Amino acid sequence: MSSVSPDAPLILIVDDNKTARSLLRETMEEEGYRVAEARDGEQCLTIYARLRPDIVLLDAIMPVMDGFTCCRQLKTLPGGDRTPLLVITGLDDQASVDQAFAAGATDYITKPIHWAVLRQRVRRLLQASKAMVELHQQTEWEHLMGVISQRIRQSLNLEDILNTTVVEVRQFLQTDRVSVYRFEPDWSGTIAVESVGSEWPSVLGKNTKDPCFALTYITQYKQGHVRAVEDIYTAGIAPCHINLLAQFNVRANLVVPILQGDQLWGLLLAHHCSGPRRWQPSEIKLVERLTTQVAIAIQQSELYQQVQHLNADLECQVQERTTQLQRALEYEAMLKRITDKVRDSLDESQILETAIAELVNVLEVSCCGTSLYGGEQLCAKIPHEYMMPNTVGCRLVPKAVEFPEIYQQLHQGQYSQFCEIIPASGRGRLAMLACPIFDDQGVIGDLWLFKEKYAVFNELEIRLVLQVTNQCAIAIRQARLYQSSQAQVEALEKLNRLKDEFLSTVSHELRTPMASMKMATHMLELSLEKERIQYASKPQPEGSKTTRYLKILKDECEREINLIDDLLDLQRLDAGNQSLELGVINLHNWLPVIIEPFVEQANNLQQKLQLQLPDQLPFLISDASHLERILAELLSNACKYTPAQEHITVSATAQPKTLQLSISNSGVEIPPNEQTRIFDKFYRIPNSDPWKQAGTGLGLALVRKLVTHLGGSIQVQSTGNLTSFIIELPLSRH
C-alpha cells in the first residue's frame, strides 16, 4: 500500500472493539485517508481536541461513555459543530436512529458494515464538510475584506487604513508579526505600521536597507510576484538577507508587493518567528487581495468607483456560491434519502422505481426511464419509466439501435448528454442524459433523463445522477446476492431433508434383516448347544473356531443394531417425534444401579470407577430411560478411553433450580480445537485413540440431542489431564 499523503483528510475511529478498529483503519487507509484511533468516548474527546480530525466514525454501543453521549459532547468542542459524525451501530430501530440524530450525528450506518456503502458515506460527508469549510472560510475572508473596505470608504487617513490592515491580517493568519514596509527612492525603507505579538520585539519605525534587495528582488516584486518562505535557513536565499531577517527574529516570511500601477510602493510583510511555517495557497491569495485593497486606499480618490464595482462583484460571487452550496445540500439530502430507501429493499423493480421517481421530482425533469440488461450481450431490457404529471411525448427509453454510439459508451461505463435532432415517434424532441448503472463488477443497466429541448444538465446534476446510479447498482447487486443465497439455503435445506429421509429409510430397512440375523445367531447358538449335549463324548474345545466365529457374529450384529437404533433415535429427535415419559427419580437409589455394570467393566480394565453424591439431593423430575442412555453412553466412552490405573468419577450437585451431573475421567485430554466438534454427527477426533476403539461418532451427538430434549445442556471441560462432561438439568418441569 502506498504511503498516505500528509495532506489527506484525517479520520478518527472510535470503537471499544480492537478488531473493528483495525478493520476500519485498514479500509480507510486503503482509501488514502490518514487515521487516528480511540478506544472509548473519553479518549475520543481528548484526541479530537488535540488533532481536530476531518470526520469521526463513532461506535454507538461502548462501555463507560456510549456513542450518543460522546456525540453530544463532541458538538460542544471548538469546531465540533462543523465536523461530520458518522455513527456505526448494530441498532437499526427507529428509536435508535432518532437518538443518533438527536445527539448530533450527521449520518449513521448499521452493522454488519457494508464496506462499499461506508466508503461512499465517508467520501460524501467529507465532500459536504469541505464545501461547508470553504463557505465558512470564504465568509471569513469576505468579513475581513468588508472591514478593510469599509475603513477605506470611510477614511482618507492612510495610517488608519494600514493599521487596520496589519491587525486584521495578523489575526486571520495567526502569525507573530504583520507590517507594512514603505520604500524610499534608494530602495531603503521604513516599517510604517505593524501588529506584533507581545512576546516579540517591535520593529515599528525601523529604517533598513538590504544590500541584496535591489539586485535580487526588485524586478520580481514590480511584476507582482509573491514570495513565501517556509524556513529562511532552507530556502536558498542570500546570506545577507538571512542576516537581516534574523535580526527581526524572522523564521518564515510572506512578502506581498503593494503596487501603484507599475510602481512598487511597498511590501506587506507577514513574519512567523516561533518556527518554520507553510503558507497555505488560500492565505496567500487572501493577503494578495488585501494588498490590492491597500493599493486602492493609496489611490482612493482615483479608484473608489472601481472598489465599489469589485465589492459588488464579490457579493455576486458569494451569492452564486451560496446558491450552489444550498443546491448541493439539497442534492445530498436527496441522495441520502434514495440511498436509505434502496438499501432497505431487496426487490430490483422497487429499487429502480424509487430512484427514478425521486430524480424526476427533485431535478424537475420531464421523464426518467431505466432498464436492466439481461444476459451477456447487454441487450435484453426490462424497462421502468416515471414522468411528471401531465407530461406528454417523452415515453419510451431509447433502444440500442437508435443510438448505437451512445450505448457503446454506456456499456463502457461512460455517460452522455445530447439533444435528439430527429425525434422518435411518440417521444418528441428532448434533451437527454444517459448514465450507466454500474459498479466495480461492470455495467448492469442504464438510466435516461429527459428535459425540454435546448436544456442542459449541469455538472452538479450529472454528479448526483451518477451517484444515484452507483447506489442503485450496489443495491441491485445486494438484492441478487440475497436471492442467490436464499436459493442456496433452500437447496441445502432440501438436501438436508433428503439426507434425513435417506438415513431414516435406510435405518428402517436395515432393522428387519438385522433382526433376522440376530434371531438366526440365537438359533445357531441353541443348535450348537444341543450338538454339544448330544455328542457329549466328543466335547468341543472351549476356544474352538466355531465358538469364536459365533461370538464375533453376535458382537458385530449387536453393534450394527445399536448403530441403527442411534440413527433412528437421532432422526426422531431431529423431527421432534420423541416423547418424554416423566417421572420422579431418587438419585441416591437410581445412580448406583445405573453404574453397577460399568464398575465391573472398569475393574476388568484396571480402572477405578467411583460415585460421589452429597448427603442431600432433591428429587429429579425427568425421563429415566433417556437419562440412563445418556449416562450409559458417557460411561462407556470413559471406560474405553481411560488408561489403566486411572479414575472415573460420577458426581452430582444441586443448584437452586438445576441439577448438575458430572462424568470425569483422568489420564486423557481432548484438544481445545476439537472440543466444539465432538458433539457433531459421525465426528471422531483424528489420531487421538491409541486404543483403536471402534465407534461411529454418533454417541455424543445422540447424548447432546437427548440432553436438549430433557430441557438441559451439556458441556465438556478438558484440562490438566482430566476430561469432564457436565450435564445441567432442570429440577422441575413447567
VOGU-3710 file (C-alpha; in Angstrom, 3 decimals, decimal comma):
1> mssvspdapl> 0,000/0,000/0,000  1,358/3,466/-0,927  2,075/5,915/1,855  -0,751/8,217/2,877  -0,361/11,873/1,912  0,183/14,205/4,891  -2,484/16,462/3,369  -5,068/13,645/3,198  -8,224/14,004/5,351  -7,798/12,747/8,938
11> ilivddnkta> -10,381/10,211/10,177  -10,854/9,478/13,901  -12,154/5,921/14,504  -13,814/5,373/17,899  -14,662/1,776/18,866  -14,028/-0,309/22,005  -13,511/-3,396/19,808  -9,874/-3,583/18,702  -10,672/-5,843/15,727  -13,362/-3,462/14,479
21> rsllretmee> -10,953/-0,521/14,780  -8,308/-2,445/12,860  -10,715/-3,295/10,004  -11,950/0,297/9,803  -8,360/1,640/9,837  -7,305/-0,731/7,048  -10,329/0,205/4,913  -9,861/3,951/5,376  -6,098/3,849/4,760  -6,730/1,910/1,551
31> egyrvaeard> -8,894/4,864/0,505  -5,923/7,199/1,064  -7,008/8,745/4,354  -4,960/9,390/7,480  -6,367/7,559/10,521  -6,341/8,072/14,290  -7,966/5,696/16,801  -9,741/5,972/20,157  -10,878/3,022/22,251  -13,657/4,833/24,133
41> geqcltiyar> -15,628/8,080/24,320  -13,342/9,825/26,805  -10,232/9,136/24,735  -12,153/10,294/21,659  -12,781/13,730/23,225  -9,109/14,095/24,166  -7,792/13,095/20,737  -10,360/15,247/18,954  -9,322/18,361/20,898  -5,662/17,683/20,015
51> lrpdivllda> -5,887/16,558/16,356  -9,110/18,208/15,093  -9,946/15,375/12,616  -11,960/15,962/9,447  -14,552/13,264/10,283  -15,326/10,936/13,212  -16,523/7,298/12,803  -18,225/6,596/16,139  -19,445/3,255/17,542  -22,841/3,688/19,237
61> impvmdgftc> -22,513/0,987/21,905  -19,431/1,388/24,147  -18,795/0,986/27,880  -18,415/3,982/30,256  -19,480/6,589/27,665  -21,715/5,421/24,824  -21,548/6,847/21,325  -24,633/9,053/21,734  -23,195/10,799/24,823  -19,819/11,180/23,124
71> crqlktlpgg> -21,572/12,613/20,060  -23,300/15,298/22,146  -20,080/16,278/23,898  -18,116/16,422/20,627  -20,558/19,000/19,313  -19,631/21,331/22,213  -15,885/21,298/21,399  -14,338/24,001/19,167  -15,085/23,084/15,582  -17,208/20,117/16,662
81> drtpllvitg> -20,374/21,639/15,227  -18,776/21,572/11,753  -17,187/18,117/11,937  -19,203/15,243/10,350  -20,062/12,478/12,852  -20,904/9,072/11,313  -22,440/6,738/13,915  -21,818/2,999/13,332  -24,441/0,971/15,184  -25,845/-2,528/15,384
91> lddqasvdqa> -29,213/-0,948/16,277  -31,453/-0,264/13,291  -34,747/0,519/15,033  -36,309/3,947/14,520  -35,798/4,985/18,147  -32,033/4,367/17,923  -31,825/6,247/14,627  -33,739/9,191/16,120  -31,476/9,110/19,175  -28,370/9,247/16,972
101> faagatdyit> -29,578/12,269/15,040  -30,834/13,948/18,226  -27,329/13,572/19,695  -25,882/15,454/16,724  -24,881/12,661/14,330  -24,519/13,707/10,698  -25,326/10,227/9,396  -25,366/6,622/10,527  -24,622/3,148/9,158  -25,680/-0,209/10,600
111> kpihwavlrq> -23,690/-3,344/11,384  -22,639/-5,629/9,783  -20,877/-2,915/7,831  -21,287/-2,822/4,058  -17,817/-1,542/3,186  -18,740/-0,033/-0,168  -21,566/1,938/1,472  -19,209/3,064/4,279  -16,593/4,289/1,829  -19,222/6,178/-0,149
121> rvrrllqask> -20,712/7,735/3,008  -17,274/8,899/4,186  -16,475/10,414/0,791  -19,855/12,160/0,673  -19,580/13,558/4,198  -16,011/14,776/3,604  -17,109/16,466/0,389  -20,025/18,164/2,128  -17,790/19,155/5,067  -15,150/20,546/2,729
131> amvelhqqte> -17,819/22,605/0,991  -19,038/23,944/4,320  -15,470/24,750/5,417  -14,869/26,551/2,151  -18,062/28,507/2,645  -17,087/29,336/6,235  -13,575/30,357/5,171  -14,908/32,418/2,322  -17,295/34,095/4,740  -14,342/34,972/6,986
141> wehlmgvisq> -12,478/36,338/4,005  -15,434/38,409/2,965  -15,797/39,670/6,521  -12,149/40,721/6,620  -12,382/42,250/3,181  -15,526/44,038/4,267  -13,900/45,504/7,387  -10,930/46,899/5,486  -13,033/48,071/2,564  -15,345/49,891/4,949
151> rirqslnled> -12,382/51,694/6,519  -11,149/52,629/3,059  -14,543/54,056/2,125  -14,995/55,861/5,434  -11,498/57,289/5,928  -8,910/59,191/3,985  -6,322/58,609/6,718  -3,803/56,226/5,206  -2,279/55,331/8,598  -5,667/54,234/9,965
161> ilnttvvevr> -6,260/52,092/6,914  -2,814/50,471/7,102  -3,131/49,827/10,868  -6,484/48,145/10,323  -4,916/46,046/7,583  -1,999/44,658/9,638  -4,185/43,938/12,703  -6,793/42,058/10,704  -4,217/40,155/8,617  -2,251/39,019/11,696
171> qflqtdrvsv> -5,457/37,858/13,368  -6,506/35,938/10,264  -3,087/34,359/9,644  -2,494/33,690/13,355  1,123/34,717/12,876  3,610/36,642/15,039  4,082/39,916/13,178  2,487/41,722/10,213  3,831/45,044/8,975  3,848/47,401/6,004
181> yrfepdwsgt> 7,280/48,364/4,655  7,436/51,590/2,584  10,229/52,139/0,067  12,447/55,179/-0,318  13,840/56,160/-3,721  17,155/54,344/-2,971  15,215/51,141/-2,124  15,824/51,528/1,571  12,670/51,787/3,601  10,806/52,111/6,864
191> iavesvgsew> 8,338/49,911/8,770  5,338/52,236/8,545  2,862/50,236/10,640  2,927/46,871/12,404  0,884/44,446/14,512  3,093/42,199/16,676  2,645/39,662/19,464  3,680/40,670/22,975  6,480/38,088/23,089  8,298/39,508/20,060
201> psvlgkntkd> 10,192/42,835/19,702  8,666/45,735/17,786  10,309/46,913/14,557  7,998/49,908/14,034  9,871/52,869/12,539  12,944/50,811/11,717  14,827/52,116/8,708  16,559/49,292/6,857  18,408/48,687/3,650  19,123/45,207/2,330
211> pcfaltyitq> 22,208/45,288/0,063  20,982/42,177/-1,752  17,478/43,509/-2,285  17,811/45,674/-5,365  19,827/43,085/-7,254  17,656/40,069/-6,386  14,023/41,012/-5,793  13,053/44,433/-7,201  12,223/43,189/-10,672  10,135/40,263/-9,345
221> ykqghvrave> 8,139/42,441/-6,957  7,478/45,026/-9,664  5,906/42,192/-11,669  3,668/41,357/-8,700  5,393/38,155/-7,637  4,676/36,962/-4,101  7,470/35,364/-2,053  6,517/32,725/0,525  9,407/31,279/2,554  8,698/28,337/4,885
231> diytagiapc> 12,134/28,473/6,550  14,740/31,141/5,817  17,547/28,669/6,582  16,458/26,101/3,968  15,019/28,359/1,245  18,324/29,043/-0,516  18,218/32,833/-0,041  21,313/35,036/0,115  23,248/35,083/3,434  22,989/38,875/3,677
241> hinllaqfnv> 19,215/38,675/3,501  19,176/35,846/6,067  21,151/38,041/8,470  18,724/40,910/8,024  15,677/38,739/8,699  17,344/37,067/11,666  17,739/40,497/13,288  13,958/40,669/13,436  13,632/37,063/14,739  12,050/36,006/11,446
251> ranlvvpilq> 11,940/32,251/10,679  9,200/32,121/7,986  8,398/35,035/5,715  5,499/36,005/3,436  6,066/39,089/1,252  3,360/40,592/-0,967  4,180/43,673/-3,088  1,999/46,802/-2,873  1,855/48,308/-6,353  0,627/51,630/-7,639
261> gdqlwgllla> 0,194/50,913/-11,270  3,635/49,743/-12,387  5,379/51,387/-9,426  6,490/49,391/-6,384  5,185/51,419/-3,423  5,955/48,992/-0,580  5,580/45,497/0,842  3,085/43,779/3,094  5,177/41,525/5,380  3,986/38,565/7,447
271> hhcsgprrwq> 6,640/37,211/9,855  6,387/33,881/11,652  9,013/33,966/14,406  8,286/30,893/16,555  9,366/28,384/13,905  9,009/27,319/10,249  5,566/27,648/8,686  3,920/26,509/5,494  1,881/29,332/3,970  -1,357/27,950/2,532
281> pseiklverl> -2,393/28,992/-1,001  -5,686/30,315/0,370  -3,803/32,501/2,871  -1,506/33,848/0,187  -4,458/34,563/-2,035  -6,226/36,493/0,708  -3,158/38,595/1,551  -2,740/39,375/-2,130  -6,307/40,590/-2,238  -5,739/42,683/0,865
291> ttqvaiaiqq> -2,645/44,329/-0,581  -4,723/45,188/-3,585  -7,113/46,925/-1,207  -4,193/48,755/0,388  -3,063/49,926/-3,043  -6,592/51,042/-3,684  -6,501/53,013/-0,412  -3,387/54,815/-1,596  -5,136/55,767/-4,801  -8,562/56,049/-3,194
301> selyqqvqhl> -9,653/59,168/-4,995  -8,993/57,671/-8,434  -10,124/54,107/-7,762  -13,126/54,478/-5,463  -15,611/53,551/-8,183  -13,528/50,523/-9,057  -13,645/49,394/-5,402  -17,442/49,606/-5,396  -17,581/47,525/-8,544  -15,207/44,956/-7,026
311> nadlecqvqe> -17,338/44,668/-3,890  -20,472/44,229/-5,939  -18,735/41,524/-7,949  -17,583/39,774/-4,761  -21,080/39,866/-3,321  -22,416/38,346/-6,519  -19,832/35,563/-6,320  -20,729/34,862/-2,707  -24,428/34,739/-3,550  -23,794/32,450/-6,504
321> rttqlqrale> -21,580/30,181/-4,417  -24,131/30,124/-1,608  -26,875/29,177/-4,036  -24,718/26,374/-5,424  -23,961/25,082/-1,946  -27,630/25,157/-0,966  -28,493/23,204/-4,087  -25,657/20,774/-3,320  -27,015/20,237/0,194  -30,481/19,564/-1,227
331> yeamlkritd> -28,977/17,005/-3,585  -27,016/15,410/-0,749  -30,219/15,074/1,281  -31,981/13,549/-1,705  -29,078/11,167/-2,304  -29,211/10,058/1,327  -32,965/9,551/1,055  -32,616/7,454/-2,105  -29,698/5,512/-0,612  -31,678/4,683/2,521
341> kvrdsldesq> -34,694/3,574/0,503  -32,846/1,384/-1,999  -30,626/-0,044/0,756  -33,713/-1,230/2,636  -35,140/-3,019/-0,400  -34,180/-6,361/-1,902  -36,535/-6,021/-4,872  -34,856/-4,848/-8,096  -38,006/-3,257/-9,532  -38,726/-1,358/-6,337
351> iletaiaelv> -35,111/-0,105/-6,216  -35,310/1,308/-9,740  -38,825/2,728/-9,361  -37,814/4,532/-6,166  -34,703/6,033/-7,762  -36,325/7,361/-10,933  -39,338/8,801/-9,072  -37,036/10,727/-6,717  -34,892/12,005/-9,597  -37,899/13,268/-11,543
361> nvlevsccgt> -39,302/15,121/-8,536  -36,003/16,658/-7,343  -34,426/17,554/-10,701  -37,820/18,539/-12,152  -37,124/16,734/-15,418  -39,875/15,707/-17,779  -39,332/11,995/-17,604  -36,921/9,367/-16,341  -36,522/5,794/-17,536  -34,269/2,931/-16,632
371> slyggeqlca> -33,628/-0,625/-17,669  -31,547/-3,615/-16,652  -29,550/-5,653/-19,110  -30,189/-9,360/-19,434  -27,647/-11,981/-20,442  -24,083/-11,455/-21,638  -24,981/-9,431/-24,767  -26,146/-6,353/-22,803  -29,192/-6,002/-24,998  -32,301/-7,594/-23,449
381> kipheymmpn> -34,067/-4,969/-21,327  -36,655/-4,728/-18,566  -37,877/-1,076/-18,628  -39,132/1,157/-15,816  -40,408/4,680/-16,509  -41,657/7,625/-14,464  -42,748/11,083/-15,634  -44,063/14,330/-14,218  -47,878/14,630/-14,150  -49,426/15,930/-17,381
391> tvgcrlvpka> -46,204/15,231/-19,298  -46,723/14,232/-22,921  -44,326/12,928/-25,502  -41,342/11,530/-23,614  -42,234/7,909/-23,125  -40,072/5,053/-24,300  -36,447/4,624/-23,275  -34,384/4,710/-26,492  -33,325/1,382/-27,902  -29,762/0,429/-28,749
401> vefpeiyqql> -30,498/0,550/-32,491  -31,497/4,225/-32,208  -28,230/5,383/-30,590  -25,553/2,701/-31,085  -22,719/5,144/-30,250  -24,419/6,190/-27,010  -25,000/2,593/-25,965  -21,380/1,757/-26,742  -20,348/4,454/-24,260  -22,882/3,203/-21,685
411> hqgqysqfce> -21,553/-0,337/-21,941  -18,094/1,091/-21,177  -19,383/2,835/-18,035  -19,494/6,384/-19,547  -22,396/8,832/-19,526  -23,609/11,002/-22,446  -25,620/14,227/-22,723  -27,152/15,197/-26,070  -30,249/16,519/-27,815  -32,185/14,416/-30,285
421> iipasgrgrl> -32,287/16,260/-33,614  -34,806/13,958/-35,283  -37,333/12,947/-32,593  -38,539/9,386/-32,418  -42,219/8,724/-32,802  -44,123/9,366/-29,568  -41,158/10,896/-27,735  -40,691/14,423/-29,076  -37,505/16,482/-29,348  -35,838/16,384/-25,961
431> amlacpifdd> -32,508/16,948/-24,237  -31,264/13,628/-22,845  -28,817/12,417/-20,232  -27,885/8,733/-20,405  -25,979/7,247/-17,462  -24,787/3,669/-16,928  -25,874/1,706/-13,844  -22,573/0,114/-12,930  -20,168/-0,710/-10,145  -16,753/-2,325/-9,898
441> qgvigdlwlf> -18,214/-5,565/-11,285  -19,432/-3,999/-14,503  -22,469/-2,408/-16,195  -25,870/-3,899/-15,350  -28,226/-1,325/-16,869  -28,775/2,308/-17,818  -30,817/5,320/-16,732  -32,189/8,074/-19,001  -33,406/11,558/-18,058  -35,296/13,867/-20,405
451> kekyavfnel> -35,607/17,680/-20,393  -37,154/20,146/-22,748  -35,221/20,805/-25,934  -32,148/23,056/-25,666  -31,993/22,481/-21,895  -28,790/21,141/-20,327  -27,873/19,094/-17,276  -25,294/20,955/-15,205  -22,275/19,363/-13,551  -23,967/19,138/-10,143
461> eirlvlqvtn> -26,994/17,344/-11,596  -24,825/14,911/-13,549  -22,753/14,114/-10,468  -25,941/13,476/-8,481  -27,357/11,133/-11,142  -24,067/9,199/-11,306  -24,099/8,788/-7,525  -27,705/7,569/-7,633  -26,951/5,034/-10,376  -23,974/3,782/-8,381
471> qcaiairqar> -26,178/3,306/-5,298  -28,745/1,501/-7,448  -26,029/-0,810/-8,775  -24,883/-1,623/-5,241  -28,461/-2,233/-4,071  -29,241/-4,446/-7,095  -26,070/-6,485/-6,509  -27,156/-6,908/-2,891  -30,627/-7,987/-3,959  -29,227/-10,536/-6,406
481> lyqssqaqve> -26,763/-11,815/-3,847  -29,585/-12,197/-1,341  -31,740/-14,056/-3,869  -28,791/-16,316/-4,737  -28,100/-17,021/-1,067  -31,782/-17,774/-0,462  -31,749/-20,248/-3,324  -28,643/-21,881/-1,876  -30,249/-22,055/1,573  -33,354/-23,698/0,111
491> aleklnrlkd> -31,201/-26,156/-1,822  -29,209/-27,019/1,313  -32,398/-27,439/3,341  -33,802/-29,726/0,663  -30,559/-31,697/0,590  -30,621/-31,976/4,390  -34,216/-33,227/4,311  -33,312/-35,792/1,669  -30,360/-36,903/3,779  -32,531/-37,304/6,881
501> eflstvshel> -35,164/-39,166/4,898  -32,473/-41,406/3,404  -30,979/-42,206/6,815  -34,406/-42,867/8,259  -35,388/-45,114/5,356  -32,091/-46,997/5,344  -32,185/-47,434/9,115  -35,732/-48,815/8,998  -34,855/-51,095/6,102  -31,773/-52,403/7,904
511> rtpmasmkma> -33,622/-53,236/11,107  -35,535/-56,099/9,517  -32,519/-58,078/8,161  -30,554/-57,295/11,336  -33,383/-58,652/13,465  -33,387/-61,782/11,308  -29,620/-62,082/11,649  -29,873/-61,709/15,416  -32,566/-64,399/15,539  -30,506/-66,682/13,288
521> thmlelslek> -27,468/-66,178/15,508  -29,530/-67,064/18,546  -30,908/-70,201/16,831  -27,382/-71,169/15,736  -26,178/-70,792/19,298  -29,014/-73,049/20,542  -28,280/-75,596/17,805  -24,616/-75,733/18,732  -25,521/-76,128/22,389  -27,768/-79,111/21,522
531> eriqyaskpq> -25,000/-80,667/19,488  -22,578/-80,335/22,389  -25,105/-82,096/24,630  -25,861/-84,765/22,008  -22,222/-85,529/21,367  -21,004/-85,122/24,902  -18,479/-87,886/24,312  -16,678/-85,556/21,922  -16,748/-82,139/23,581  -15,693/-79,140/21,512
541> pegskttryl> -12,733/-77,183/22,810  -13,799/-74,030/24,648  -11,779/-71,801/22,300  -12,749/-73,531/19,076  -13,097/-71,621/15,805  -16,854/-72,229/15,747  -17,296/-70,641/19,186  -15,040/-67,713/18,281  -16,769/-67,094/14,958  -20,163/-67,215/16,649
551> kilkdecere> -19,060/-64,650/19,239  -17,747/-62,333/16,507  -21,047/-62,684/14,657  -23,079/-61,888/17,801  -20,912/-58,871/18,728  -20,971/-57,360/15,263  -24,699/-57,966/14,916  -25,274/-56,201/18,260  -23,046/-53,308/17,198  -24,939/-52,829/13,941
561> inliddlldl> -28,280/-52,919/15,773  -27,012/-50,244/18,195  -25,882/-48,094/15,265  -29,278/-48,386/13,597  -31,040/-47,572/16,877  -28,823/-44,499/17,301  -29,622/-43,303/13,789  -33,347/-43,777/14,305  -33,282/-42,039/17,675  -31,352/-39,095/16,223
571> qrldagnqsl> -33,822/-38,857/13,360  -36,794/-38,896/15,748  -35,169/-36,258/17,964  -34,431/-34,037/14,954  -38,017/-34,410/13,794  -39,394/-33,762/17,295  -41,193/-37,105/17,419  -39,549/-38,429/20,602  -41,948/-38,231/23,536  -40,966/-37,877/27,197
581> elgvinlhnw> -42,139/-40,168/29,988  -41,533/-38,048/33,062  -41,147/-39,497/36,498  -39,614/-38,799/39,879  -36,003/-40,034/40,170  -34,282/-40,570/43,519  -30,638/-40,279/42,512  -29,328/-41,935/45,693  -31,189/-45,139/44,734  -31,105/-44,805/40,965
591> lpviiepfve> -27,480/-43,921/40,146  -25,817/-46,937/41,875  -27,971/-49,291/39,802  -27,075/-47,459/36,572  -23,308/-47,511/37,089  -23,136/-51,090/38,503  -22,442/-52,792/35,106  -19,658/-50,289/34,416  -17,956/-50,911/37,780  -17,172/-54,470/36,682
601> qannlqqklq> -16,093/-53,263/33,220  -13,748/-50,697/34,795  -12,258/-53,304/37,119  -11,541/-55,582/34,147  -9,686/-52,685/32,511  -7,735/-51,946/35,718  -9,611/-48,658/36,188  -11,329/-47,346/39,293  -14,967/-46,162/38,973  -16,442/-44,295/41,938
611> lqlpdqlpfl> -19,713/-42,496/42,707  -19,655/-39,238/44,722  -23,008/-37,952/45,999  -23,783/-35,384/48,721  -25,969/-36,494/51,634  -28,896/-34,397/50,458  -30,086/-34,323/46,864  -33,521/-33,176/45,657  -35,688/-35,498/43,574  -35,298/-35,057/39,831
621> isdashleri> -38,342/-34,987/37,536  -37,194/-36,303/34,170  -37,353/-39,231/31,714  -35,396/-42,063/33,391  -34,868/-44,051/30,180  -33,375/-41,067/28,342  -31,170/-40,147/31,289  -29,998/-43,764/31,633  -28,998/-43,846/27,990  -27,068/-40,548/28,360
631> laellsnack> -25,095/-41,847/31,346  -24,507/-45,231/29,735  -23,027/-43,625/26,626  -20,756/-41,299/28,634  -19,625/-44,098/30,987  -18,986/-46,427/28,064  -16,777/-43,757/26,451  -14,990/-43,159/29,775  -14,191/-46,863/30,134  -12,979/-47,052/26,518
641> ytpaqehitv> -10,597/-44,100/26,647  -9,340/-44,074/30,256  -5,854/-45,603/30,664  -5,233/-48,355/33,225  -4,732/-47,241/36,858  -6,698/-44,002/36,198  -10,019/-42,920/37,784  -13,575/-42,459/36,509  -15,849/-40,376/38,732  -19,625/-39,842/38,618
651> sataqpktlq> -20,851/-36,953/40,793  -23,954/-34,842/41,319  -24,524/-31,380/42,832  -27,735/-29,394/43,288  -28,276/-25,718/42,460  -31,419/-23,704/43,354  -33,206/-24,639/40,107  -30,940/-27,147/38,395  -29,125/-30,424/38,994  -25,601/-30,943/37,715
661> lsisnsgvei> -24,274/-34,414/36,793  -20,575/-34,826/36,033  -18,727/-37,801/34,478  -14,946/-37,296/34,703  -12,016/-39,484/33,725  -8,346/-38,840/34,351  -5,357/-39,583/32,150  -6,809/-38,184/28,941  -7,418/-34,744/27,361  -9,417/-33,539/24,365
671> ppneqtrifd> -7,557/-30,862/22,315  -9,207/-27,392/22,609  -9,755/-27,105/18,858  -11,713/-30,389/18,887  -13,957/-29,679/21,887  -16,515/-27,756/19,814  -16,844/-30,613/17,277  -17,074/-33,762/19,361  -20,871/-33,467/19,540  -21,212/-33,411/15,719
681> kfyripnsdp> -22,677/-36,448/13,994  -20,113/-39,007/12,780  -17,204/-36,881/14,036  -14,280/-38,622/15,734  -11,120/-36,919/16,920  -8,378/-37,816/14,392  -5,334/-39,729/15,667  -6,453/-39,435/19,289  -7,451/-43,035/20,039  -4,363/-45,044/20,993
691> wkqagtglgl> -6,605/-47,996/21,986  -8,177/-48,181/18,487  -11,672/-48,401/19,945  -14,474/-48,951/17,484  -17,140/-46,292/17,144  -19,414/-44,447/14,731  -19,213/-40,915/16,041  -22,954/-40,900/16,840  -22,787/-41,467/20,604  -22,022/-37,906/21,750
701> alvrklvthl> -24,302/-36,413/19,086  -27,143/-38,548/20,492  -26,175/-37,548/24,056  -26,469/-33,840/23,256  -29,800/-34,348/21,480  -31,184/-36,283/24,444  -29,930/-33,713/26,977  -31,522/-30,920/24,954  -34,723/-32,972/24,697  -34,750/-33,169/28,508
711> ggsiqvqstg> -34,503/-29,364/28,672  -30,862/-29,330/29,788  -27,397/-28,567/28,457  -24,048/-30,364/28,254  -20,517/-29,046/28,062  -17,023/-30,527/28,077  -14,041/-29,348/30,103  -10,644/-30,896/29,378  -7,514/-29,536/31,075  -4,818/-30,770/33,432
721> nltsfiielp> -5,010/-34,384/32,218  -8,704/-34,543/33,229  -11,781/-34,604/30,995  -15,266/-33,885/32,378  -18,685/-33,980/30,731  -21,053/-31,764/32,745  -24,826/-32,128/32,332  -27,178/-29,494/33,731  -30,882/-30,471/34,043  -33,894/-28,584/35,401
731> lsrh> -35,156/-29,929/38,741  -38,788/-29,449/37,755  -40,794/-29,321/34,530  -43,231/-26,482/33,875
//
